[in-house]
Amino acid sequence: MKVAYLNLGCPKNQVDLETILGGLAQNATIIDDPVSADAVIINTCAFIESAKRESIDSIFDVVSLKELNPNLQVLVTGCLPQRYKEKLAELMPEVDRFFNAVSAKSVLRDMANYLQQPLRQEERYPLSPRHYAYLRIAEGCDNRCAYCAIPLIKGALSSRPLPLILDEARQLVESGVKEIILIGQDTTLYGSDLTKAVSLDDLLVALNDIEGVAWIRLLYTHPAHWRDSLIDTMASLSKVVRYVDMPIQHISDAILDRMGRKIRRAGIEKLIDKIRRKMPDIALRTSIITGFSGETDEHFAELLDFLQDIQFERLGVFTYSREENTRAYRMKDDVPHDVKMQRQSAILQLQEEIVERRNSSLVGRHLTVLVDEVDENQMAAYGRSQWDAPEIDGNILLSGSVVKGEFYSARITEANMYDLIGEVL
């Protein structure tokens, strides 16, 4: 059997699909081309409205291939069927099967049984380059932010036992992984639900001791759950890169309260100051939501002034999407769509100026670069510094002979808006 796949959404979705494909790969051939496949697995996202539309459009695109291959099996998993299974079955009868189990291993068992394929629990089937991998440390979320549908889809926080995480990390390193990227709905709460007391600090220390790991990167932290000990631990560990993903979503106390973020402006400012004092070379990435219920021009002006003052090194911004069954769904969606878009554009323009100034300041410096891609003729290559996560941040375009997946020292010669240009030393 030849199985093709389509992955949509975040790295957490990717890990799920890697788990499913890894279990099938021992008895099926995994391919990229759905036209040549016997079955296509579509791993969907349903976080916000635009993600749902993309998932639905992708399903219809794959279903249309049945005109060429009537025997094609279209299998849909991920967040969309977890949230809307009955509706989807009515809307898309052409789909052969929807799989809506929360656990990727449960989906794998059901899918292998449906496809009549023997199941072997093997290593994940890597969808990223071999030298980096995402490592899930927990599933679900207890935060219940007013706008967020993730707890409805993924359920309550469920941390993985520390020994299981470390075993998987060692397996990844043995397969060639040099950068481990920690993910979860809220990584800062890791271990708080386990009977044996363990924390993110403990996990970072244990991962730092694994031979062969070069970089450890931390994504999806919540500003309300940082502790001084976590800052001290990060600052003391040589393999933990100076990079933190910490979505603040807004800065106005009124909006933060309506969002249910469990932290206010003073707490966010104090946290950022502590992190930067302990790790002056840190790159802070954040995410912002514009146009949330009740956001006035004054609230937005406060946010814009704050971003100008704080100067986040990395930033993403989304327009508010009103999601059914969330607490915010009962609130008025009272910011017009065009105003949401204007506010998003204003933040992006400000961030472009911040990043351009920062990148220009790096010209002439020597940076350690992990090479992500090299073309066949060695004419072009690009990689990342410790300040950039794959796929969401900028790249360093390199001149010189390099090997994919290796570290090099490079001198930065030019700076573009989001990318740097460097020569390998």
Buried (B, 14 or more C-beta within 10 A) or exposed (E): EBBBBBBBBBBBBBBBBBBBBBBBBEBBEBBEEBEEBBBBBBBBBBBBEEBBEBBBEBBEEBBEBBEEBEEBBBBBBBBBBBBBEEEBBEEBEEBBBBBBBBEBBEBBBBBBEBBEBEBEEEBBBBBBBEBBBBBBBBBBBBBBBBBBBBBBBBBEBBBBEBEEBBEBBBEBBEEBBBBBBBBBBBBBBBBBEBEEEBBBBBBBBBBBEBEEBBBBBBBBBBBBBBEEEBBEBBBEBEBBBBBBBBBBBBBBBBBBBBBBBBBBBEBBBEBBEBBBEBBEEBBBBBBBBBBBBBBEEEBBEBBBEBBEEBBBBBBBBBBBBBBEEBBBBEBEBEBEEEBBEBBBEBBEEBBEEBBBEBBEEBBEEEBBBBBBBBEEEEEEBBBBBBBBBBEEBBBBBBBEEBEBBEBBEBEBEEBBEBBBBBEBE
